[in-house]
Amino acid sequence: MKKYTIILICLFIIFVVLWLVHQDPKFLYVIDGDTIKIEYQGKEESMRMIWIDAPESTTLRYWYTQSWGNEATRHLEDILSCPGKIDIVLLDHEDAYWRKLWSIYLEWENVNEAMVDDWFAKAISY
């Protein structure tokens, strides 16, 4: 009986560790038109959307907001508030500010591309 109890405890611990390691990123809120805050592997992280650049809506980087920055932020909030499954795909890169680069999909639509198509961001390369 003791042997089976130890096996069950070990299996439970393995299950919990695997569950914590393989959690999907969870969307929390929009920071600006190309950056969102997510919860990933138990901690909050800033996530930069890859291949796009939207005007700044916060004063953290340039000490002022850029034209259309608040509109780009609201547009991204509107897109991500739509009902549907949000999939966040991590790419194995970081930007100059050590943010992880990601692509976002809402019901199979690439949100990064939608921001460019709707004229709220421009396409860039790294």
KOLLOZA-776179 format. One record per residue (C-alpha): residue number from 0; y, z, x. Coordinates in steps of 0.05 Angstrom, whole numbers. Example, Ala and Ser with C-alpha at 12.3 -4.5 7.8 and 13.67 -1.06 7.14 Angstrom:
BEGIN
    i       v       w       u
    0     -90     156     246
    1     -21     143     273
***
This chain:
BEGIN
    i       v       w       u
    0       0       0       0
    1      48      18      56
    2      34     -50      89
    3      54     -87      25
    4     118     -46      18
    5     139     -64      89
    6     125    -137      77
    7     166    -137      12
    8     224    -102      47
    9     222    -153     103
   10     221    -211      54
   11     279    -181      16
   12     320    -173      80
   13     305    -245     100
   14     325    -269      31
   15     392    -231      33
   16     408    -257     103
   17     393    -329      84
   18     434    -322      20
   19     494    -296      59
   20     490    -350     112
   21     481    -409      64
   22     534    -392      12
   23     576    -450     -12
   24     650    -447       1
   25     688    -418     -59
   26     757    -445     -76
   27     809    -389     -83
   28     879    -421     -86
   29     925    -476     -61
   30     971    -460      -2
   31    1006    -528       0
   32     991    -601     -14
   33     939    -608      41
   34     915    -536      53
   35     875    -489       9
   36     847    -419      17
   37     772    -412       8
   38     720    -357      14
   39     666    -379      63
   40     609    -335      90
   41     642    -272      64
   42     713    -283      92
   43     776    -319      71
   44     795    -380     111
   45     850    -432     108
   46     822    -501      99
   47     859    -565     119
   48     841    -628      81
   49     821    -681     131
   50     854    -750     138
   51     916    -732      97
   52     984    -701     109
   53    1026    -675      51
   54    1098    -651      54
   55    1105    -577      71
   56    1120    -532      12
   57    1122    -467      52
   58    1171    -448     107
   59    1118    -423     155
   60    1117    -485     199
   61    1186    -516     197
   62    1228    -458     170
   63    1245    -502     110
   64    1208    -539      56
   65    1203    -614      58
   66    1221    -662       2
   67    1165    -668     -49
   68    1128    -609     -17
   69    1128    -567     -81
   70    1109    -627    -123
   71    1050    -642     -77
   72    1027    -570     -81
   73    1031    -570    -157
   74     994    -637    -160
   75     936    -609    -119
   76     935    -546    -162
   77     931    -591    -224
   78     874    -631    -196
   79     834    -570    -175
   80     846    -534    -241
   81     810    -589    -279
   82     742    -568    -306
   83     686    -592    -262
   84     646    -574    -200
   85     686    -570    -136
   86     646    -589     -74
   87     676    -575      -6
   88     646    -612      53
   89     657    -582     122
   90     668    -629     179
   91     655    -606     250
   92     728    -607     271
   93     789    -562     274
   94     862    -581     275
   95     916    -558     324
   96     924    -493     284
   97     849    -476     286
   98     838    -491     213
   99     772    -522     194
  100     777    -593     168
  101     744    -608     101
  102     737    -660      47
  103     741    -637     -25
  104     704    -670     -83
  105     715    -656    -157
  106     658    -685    -197
  107     644    -737    -143
  108     717    -758    -136
  109     746    -749     -67
  110     808    -705     -77
  111     835    -723      -7
  112     837    -796     -27
  113     866    -779     -96
  114     925    -744     -63
  115     940    -807     -23
  116     928    -854     -82
  117     976    -812    -125
  118    1030    -816     -70
  119    1031    -741     -57
  120    1003    -747      14
  121     998    -799      69
  122     935    -820     105
  123     931    -799     178
  124     880    -800     234
  125     862    -746     285
***
